[in-house]
Amino acid sequence: MRIDEAEVGFDGAGLVPVIAQDHVNGEVLMMAWMNREALDRTLRTGNMTYWSRSRQAFWEKGKTSGNHQRLVSLSIDCDRDCLLAQVEQTGPACHEGKRSCFFTGIRRN
């Protein structure tokens, strides 16, 4: 099944969460946000482009760090309010130099 990008359920701020996952081994690399223009740029160029909420600016992954994410495929969840991007990752995905942003466990009390 395929949907039109117009059917993506952006929130009240015009954003949708995106999970970036390694297309080869399935490792979850990071979570970020996209607005409609970031989604359009990603689909048009094949380079993952996010929306930085803190900087209020577009963020093309790897443009400054060299740690690029190339889009392989894009899926949407059943509620149409979260995206899953299968990517080809160059270098670490995390700004802390780790392959994945999900490297810290939480202890159960």
LOVOVO-595382 format. One line per 4 residues: number of its first residue (from 1); for each residue x, y, z of C-alpha. Coordinates in nm, 4 decimals, always signed. Layout:
# residues N
NUM) X:Y:Z; ...
END
This chain:
# residues 109
1) +0.0000:+0.0000:+0.0000; +0.1223:+0.3487:-0.0813; -0.0096:+0.6840:+0.0338; +0.0403:+1.0349:-0.0895
5) +0.2669:+1.2538:+0.1240; -0.0329:+1.4847:+0.1721; -0.1836:+1.2138:+0.3959; +0.0983:+1.2371:+0.6533
9) -0.0449:+1.3393:+0.9922; +0.1650:+1.6371:+1.0937; +0.1009:+1.7570:+1.4502; -0.0243:+2.1007:+1.5566
13) +0.3255:+2.2440:+1.5133; +0.3422:+2.1038:+1.1597; +0.5874:+1.8286:+1.2531; +0.6009:+1.4505:+1.2286
17) +0.8504:+1.2239:+1.4137; +1.0892:+1.0200:+1.2001; +1.2813:+0.7113:+1.3096; +1.6002:+0.6507:+1.1090
21) +1.6917:+0.2821:+1.0856; +1.9902:+0.1125:+0.9207; +1.8541:-0.0528:+0.6072; +2.0987:-0.3462:+0.6303
25) +2.0817:-0.4624:+0.9928; +1.7672:-0.2890:+1.1232; +1.9492:-0.0952:+1.3962; +1.7556:+0.2105:+1.5123
29) +1.9912:+0.5028:+1.4633; +1.8038:+0.8126:+1.5732; +1.4756:+0.9970:+1.6023; +1.4206:+1.3435:+1.4587
33) +1.1429:+1.5657:+1.3256; +1.0314:+1.6690:+0.9791; +0.7987:+1.9383:+0.8614; +0.6366:+1.9228:+0.5176
37) +0.9272:+2.0999:+0.3455; +1.1862:+1.8697:+0.5078; +0.9857:+1.5708:+0.3850; +0.9683:+1.7210:+0.0359
41) +1.3445:+1.7875:+0.0330; +1.4182:+1.4336:+0.1506; +1.1961:+1.2769:-0.1152; +1.3355:+1.5042:-0.3859
45) +1.7087:+1.4666:-0.3067; +1.7324:+1.1290:-0.1326; +1.9317:+1.2936:+0.1482; +1.7688:+1.2875:+0.4912
49) +1.6638:+1.6402:+0.5792; +1.5091:+1.7097:+0.9178; +1.3663:+2.0123:+1.0963; +1.5638:+2.1281:+1.4006
53) +1.3198:+2.2438:+1.6655; +1.5931:+2.4134:+1.8694; +1.7454:+2.6038:+1.5754; +1.4183:+2.6437:+1.3829
57) +1.6062:+2.5490:+1.0677; +1.6470:+2.2671:+0.8189; +1.9114:+2.0098:+0.9046; +2.0473:+1.8007:+0.6200
61) +2.2070:+1.5082:+0.8002; +2.5802:+1.5048:+0.7359; +2.6067:+1.8406:+0.5623; +2.8443:+1.9731:+0.8289
65) +2.9598:+1.6503:+1.0008; +3.0074:+1.4321:+0.6929; +2.7903:+1.1636:+0.8581; +2.5321:+1.1436:+0.5813
69) +2.2071:+0.9495:+0.5701; +2.0883:+0.8435:+0.2267; +1.7198:+0.7477:+0.2051; +1.6583:+0.3876:+0.0953
73) +1.2865:+0.3640:+0.1744; +1.0239:+0.5518:+0.3710; +0.7223:+0.4028:+0.5495; +0.4464:+0.5422:+0.7653
77) +0.2798:+0.3839:+1.0690; -0.0838:+0.2735:+1.0780; -0.1973:+0.6015:+1.2402; -0.0079:+0.7959:+0.9727
81) +0.1638:+1.0136:+1.2326; +0.5149:+0.8652:+1.2474; +0.7651:+0.7881:+0.9714; +1.0263:+0.5129:+0.9463
85) +1.3202:+0.5948:+0.7211; +1.5415:+0.3065:+0.6144; +1.8771:+0.4741:+0.5512; +2.2303:+0.4111:+0.4407
89) +2.4342:+0.5675:+0.7207; +2.7867:+0.7028:+0.6674; +2.9736:+0.7321:+0.9977; +2.8002:+0.7745:+1.3335
93) +2.4401:+0.8940:+1.3444; +2.4688:+1.0499:+1.6902; +2.6242:+1.3912:+1.7529; +2.8124:+1.2289:+2.0433
97) +3.0063:+1.0117:+1.7979; +2.8085:+0.6914:+1.8597; +2.6621:+0.4811:+1.5792; +2.3140:+0.5164:+1.7321
101) +2.1617:+0.7826:+1.9548; +2.0104:+0.4991:+2.1610; +2.3148:+0.3910:+2.3626; +2.1968:+0.4721:+2.7169
105) +1.9863:+0.2174:+2.9022; +1.7296:+0.3031:+3.1686; +1.7308:+0.1047:+3.4925; +1.4083:-0.0258:+3.6307
109) +1.3518:+0.0665:+3.9988
END
